[in-house]
């Protein structure tokens, strides 16, 4: 599975360029959202 991540491109953009993600994050922070994200990851990812 790690072979799928051999190459990546990261682009840093300002918060005003991605208003949807910015609003979702602000909503989560303002409402103290802490829903669990229960997904079992393979051990080679998190160990």
C-alpha positions as semicolon CSV with decimal commas, in nm:
position;residue;x (nm);y (nm);z (nm)
1;X;0,000;0,000;0,000
2;X;0,286;0,241;0,072
3;X;0,387;0,221;-0,295
4;X;0,081;0,433;-0,377
5;X;0,242;0,728;-0,198
6;X;0,575;0,731;-0,379
7;X;0,520;1,083;-0,511
8;X;0,311;1,373;-0,387
9;X;0,256;1,736;-0,471
10;X;0,155;1,976;-0,197
11;X;0,023;2,323;-0,267
12;X;-0,019;2,565;0,020
13;X;-0,305;2,807;-0,036
14;X;-0,452;3,082;0,174
15;X;-0,761;3,024;0,384
16;X;-0,961;3,260;0,166
17;X;-0,899;3,034;-0,135
18;X;-1,081;2,737;0,017
19;X;-1,383;2,883;0,192
20;X;-1,566;2,551;0,225
21;X;-1,285;2,381;0,417
22;X;-1,225;2,696;0,623
23;X;-1,593;2,718;0,720
24;X;-1,609;2,347;0,810
25;X;-1,301;2,380;1,031
26;X;-1,434;2,694;1,198
27;X;-1,770;2,523;1,258
28;X;-1,598;2,223;1,416
29;X;-1,383;2,444;1,639
30;X;-1,666;2,676;1,743
31;X;-1,900;2,389;1,829
32;X;-1,631;2,178;1,997
33;X;-1,703;1,888;1,762
34;X;-1,519;1,578;1,876
35;X;-1,690;1,294;1,694
36;X;-1,479;0,978;1,690
37;X;-1,325;0,872;1,363
38;X;-1,300;0,501;1,422
39;X;-1,115;0,346;1,134
40;X;-0,874;0,059;1,161
41;X;-0,551;0,156;0,988
42;X;-0,289;-0,100;0,886
43;X;-0,003;-0,119;1,135
44;X;0,253;-0,003;0,876
45;X;0,080;0,338;0,872
46;X;0,055;0,422;1,242
47;X;0,320;0,216;1,422
